[in-house]
Amino acid sequence: MFSQEKLKNVLIKFLDRGRKGITRQELALELGCTRDDVIQHEEMVENILIEIQENKAVEDCKIILKNLFAKGIELTPESLADYLGISVRDVREKKDVFDQAVAEFREAQAVP
């Protein structure tokens, strides 16, 4: 069996290598368990993978917001869309990521 923390670290390692897909067998090898163990806990694997991807999206958005802020551009979905060269609709589809990144960015700005 494997811990959630170990699973999270292994998934981060795969993602940091630029891997998009991870087979159950590769995951089992890295975790030191069987493929059946991975299958048995597939929902946990998926949930942790989603959490990692959401956290990365928030961190990436905060970096972009920092760049916009440094240029004196107001932090809005429109300014983010313009900066990224995507549609405002695309930004609004990820509203939760944008809102969380803005909140964390502003909180960090308020801390001396």
Contacts in CASP RR format, 6 or more apart in sequence:
PFRMAT RR
TARGET T0000
AUTHOR 0000-0000-0000
METHOD contacts of the structure
MODEL  1
MFSQEKLKNVLIKFLDRGRKGITRQELALELGCTRDDVIQHEEMVENILI
EIQENKAVEDCKIILKNLFAKGIELTPESLADYLGISVRDVREKKDVFDQ
AVAEFREAQAVP
1 33 0 8 1.000
1 37 0 8 1.000
2 31 0 8 1.000
2 32 0 8 1.000
2 33 0 8 1.000
2 37 0 8 1.000
2 41 0 8 1.000
4 44 0 8 1.000
4 48 0 8 1.000
6 31 0 8 1.000
7 31 0 8 1.000
7 41 0 8 1.000
7 44 0 8 1.000
7 45 0 8 1.000
7 48 0 8 1.000
8 48 0 8 1.000
8 51 0 8 1.000
8 52 0 8 1.000
10 27 0 8 1.000
10 30 0 8 1.000
10 31 0 8 1.000
11 22 0 8 1.000
11 27 0 8 1.000
11 45 0 8 1.000
11 48 0 8 1.000
11 49 0 8 1.000
11 52 0 8 1.000
12 52 0 8 1.000
13 30 0 8 1.000
14 21 0 8 1.000
14 22 0 8 1.000
14 26 0 8 1.000
14 30 0 8 1.000
15 52 0 8 1.000
15 53 0 8 1.000
15 56 0 8 1.000
24 35 0 8 1.000
24 38 0 8 1.000
24 39 0 8 1.000
24 42 0 8 1.000
25 35 0 8 1.000
27 38 0 8 1.000
27 45 0 8 1.000
28 34 0 8 1.000
28 35 0 8 1.000
28 37 0 8 1.000
28 38 0 8 1.000
31 37 0 8 1.000
31 38 0 8 1.000
38 45 0 8 1.000
54 97 0 8 1.000
57 94 0 8 1.000
57 97 0 8 1.000
58 97 0 8 1.000
58 100 0 8 1.000
58 101 0 8 1.000
58 104 0 8 1.000
59 101 0 8 1.000
61 80 0 8 1.000
61 97 0 8 1.000
61 98 0 8 1.000
61 101 0 8 1.000
62 101 0 8 1.000
62 104 0 8 1.000
62 105 0 8 1.000
62 108 0 8 1.000
64 80 0 8 1.000
64 83 0 8 1.000
64 84 0 8 1.000
65 75 0 8 1.000
65 80 0 8 1.000
65 101 0 8 1.000
65 102 0 8 1.000
65 105 0 8 1.000
66 105 0 8 1.000
67 83 0 8 1.000
68 74 0 8 1.000
68 75 0 8 1.000
68 79 0 8 1.000
68 80 0 8 1.000
68 83 0 8 1.000
69 75 0 8 1.000
69 105 0 8 1.000
69 109 0 8 1.000
73 79 0 8 1.000
73 83 0 8 1.000
75 102 0 8 1.000
75 105 0 8 1.000
77 88 0 8 1.000
77 91 0 8 1.000
77 92 0 8 1.000
77 95 0 8 1.000
77 98 0 8 1.000
78 88 0 8 1.000
78 91 0 8 1.000
80 91 0 8 1.000
80 98 0 8 1.000
81 87 0 8 1.000
81 88 0 8 1.000
81 90 0 8 1.000
81 91 0 8 1.000
84 91 0 8 1.000
91 98 0 8 1.000
92 98 0 8 1.000
END
